[in-house]
Amino acid sequence: MGSLDYIFSGFAAAFELLGGGDPETYSAVLATLQVSGLSLLVSLLIGIPLGFGLGHFEFPGKRTLRTAVDTLLALPTVVIGLLVYSFLSYRGPLGGLGLLFTIPGMAIGLVILALPIVVALTATAMESLDHRLRAHLLTLGATRRQLALTSLWEARYAMLAASVMAFGRVVSEVGIAMMVGGNIKWHTRTITTAIALETGKGEFAAGIALGMVLMVIALGVNLSLAMLRRKSRP
């Protein structure tokens, strides 16, 4: 029972930290939401148009490009972190921008992580549309712009699901956040990097508190995805 008491006491202390408004805990939560929200916004602004073009149009090299996008889905996060760090460090080509160990710098790495997800799933959504829709719209005299907007509307639930999946991926990332953000207290320390740090120091309660917050966020993401899937069913 000693080990169980240790775990239960950790959960009890975690509730005290969350309920008492522990500033370090909420600083990590805020940094996580900031960097995740920024990276997701940029990923959607870039990824949805690219995914639409990849799935909607036919052009030479499309199959090769689609294979490259699918391959990037498995790109190791430590490689992304290393590449972004090398570019943003003071010896790198972008070192003069001062983005290393900042929220925007972390967002760059997370955009690289999330972008292939948004592009691939958006392209799949466009390819999955009923081919008769295009012919029907052209028969009715629809313009290219109307055809594109209608196709995007029909695939809206699938693209929202892509957004939710991309958010779930970036909010739980630790490698990129640690390497590019530096895990700086009150500044770039996110939930995942704080969990790794606090657990390593033996601060079990703080790790559990942050883990509970991350689980709540992940649960919200999964519930949102489930709702979107139900809505997309005929």
HELIX and SHEET records of a PDB file:
HELIX    1   1 GLY A    2  GLY A   19  1                                  18    
HELIX    2   2 PRO A   23  HIS A   56  1                                  34    
HELIX    3   3 LYS A   62  LEU A   72  1                                  11    
HELIX    4   4 THR A   77  LEU A   88  1                                  12    
HELIX    5   5 GLY A   95  LEU A   97  5                                   3    
HELIX    6   6 ILE A  103  GLU A  127  1                                  25    
HELIX    7   7 HIS A  131  THR A  139  1                                   9    
HELIX    8   8 ARG A  144  GLU A  154  1                                  11    
HELIX    9   9 ARG A  156  VAL A  171  1                                  16    
HELIX   10  10 GLY A  175  GLY A  181  1                                   7    
HELIX   11  11 ILE A  191  GLY A  200  1                                  10    
HELIX   12  12 PHE A  204  SER A  232  1                                  29    
END                                                                             
